[in-house]
Each structure stands twice: as C-alpha cells, then as structure tokens.
C-alpha cells in the first residue's frame, strides 16, 4: 500500500465553522471525463493535480480521480478498501473500519466514512464512488453542508470509456505548460513539470516508465525514469545504473564511465551523479531514492546552464506519492 500523504487533512476540522447552504451552479470537468458539480460561489484550483473545491477556509472538498485511485488500491479491491486506504493515512490507522458503510447514489454503489457528524454537516467524510465507467473516484469533504454534499455526490461521475493507461495529467502533454504542473507515474513516482516544458511518457519493456521533458526551444532535454517496478530503495545508489537493466548507450545514446560517479547531496537527499554525454551533448545522470520506497534515475543534457532553476525544480520534486499534499500543513 502506497502511503498517501493526507496525514494533516483532518487536523483543522475543529477550527472550521459550518457554512450556510448554497445552490450548486458550477461544474468541474477533468480531462479524463470525470465531472462534479459544486456551489458557484466556491473556488476551484489544482493542488498537486488534485481538484480542490472550497469556500474560503470554511468548507473544502478534495477530488481524487480514478487514475490516482488506481495507484492507491489494487484493481480487485472494493469501494470500502478505497475508503480504508485514505482513512488509514489520515488517521494513522486509528479509526474503526467497521464504520465504513456502503450506500448507493442514483443507482451507483458507494462507500463512506464519516467523522463527528452533526445534524447539518459532517466535519469530515471520505467517500468512494463507483463511476458509470466502473472506475472509482474519491471525495474527501471537510465541513460541507449535507444537502450540498449529497448533490455533489450525485453529480460525481464519469461516463467516458475508462483509460487504463491514463496518467495524471492524462497521457501527459506535448503542449508547453503555461504553469508548473505535476506528472504522476503509474508506479507512484511524480515530478513537477516547469512552465514552458513539454512532457511525453513512454515505457521500456512494459516495466519501466519514463518521461522525456524538453524546453520550448528544445535546447535542453531531461529523461526521468521511475525504477520502482524493478528496484526498491534498499539498493545502494552507485549500483542503480547497473541493476536497472537499462540499455542507456544503445537505446538513449547515453555515454558515461561507470568509474567517474560520485555521491552528492541533492536538496535533502543523498544522490549519485555521473558526468555523461548524450548524442554528443554534455550532461549529467543522477540516481536518487524516493521517500516512500523506489528509486529514480534522472538524466539531463544540453543547454543546462540556462535552465538551472528549472532543472533543480524537476530533480527536487522527483519523488513519489509519499511526499504529496503538504499544502494543508
């Protein structure tokens, strides 16, 4: 089970007042086709590629779409399992799983766990919903009026054919980002895509997922491999390249001397770095461990001096789901 960093989510419950009922008048639609209605006087924003719907600091609903849910639970697990995965991380295991209750929404199956329920609002609710396309979405609600929340749940659905290979953002984007975005790997890794960079996902031998990131002027390129499916974080960093099984020279044009590597500190992590050339362009290759298991390999080359801050942003964020969602702290 991957650690989903929502640990501080409900610590603020006691400080949030209840809000008056409002009519729903807005709809948020994700690229996957998942949509949800919410009050038109609420705001909608993206936080680490989760949709956060909120009314100032009064009420909040966090939407977890099915591609990310699929990272948290196995395909054969139930709606109650989906709720349990999130509740386990929110409460550190200190909750009663027997209180996860099944129910239906307009004929669709769902499961929920409620905390400190009052006659007018639930201080906290975690709800998993089976979409019309058979995938699972999750809503985490804080101090949402029951009538409003029920309407939101009724609208929370996806009737589009499910894309089992969907990424977050779905399929990545070959259009330069107009604002920094977060790319999620199927094995749990993630990184931030800086403004103006493109990101294209690929697979190696149906086992190793990697992305190619490139600046708008194409002068700088980065390759970021999530090796979590083939290596854990117990492997010594100077052995990652050899143990990965990647044909770096033959498939990616990466030339390097295995004897020239060195341990370095990258932000708050120890990393292992090699000088490399890629198709004749100078660069570096860096192996890192993720916070919650797994290992990544990052290669960047080209006009790196002009994009030093962007490269630091990508490498610093190259981690996994265990370090997500610090914005509530």
Order of alpha helices (4+ residues) and beta strands (2+ residues): beta-beta-beta-beta-beta-alpha-alpha-beta-beta-beta-beta-alpha-beta-beta-beta-beta-beta-alpha-alpha-beta-beta-beta-beta-beta-alpha-beta
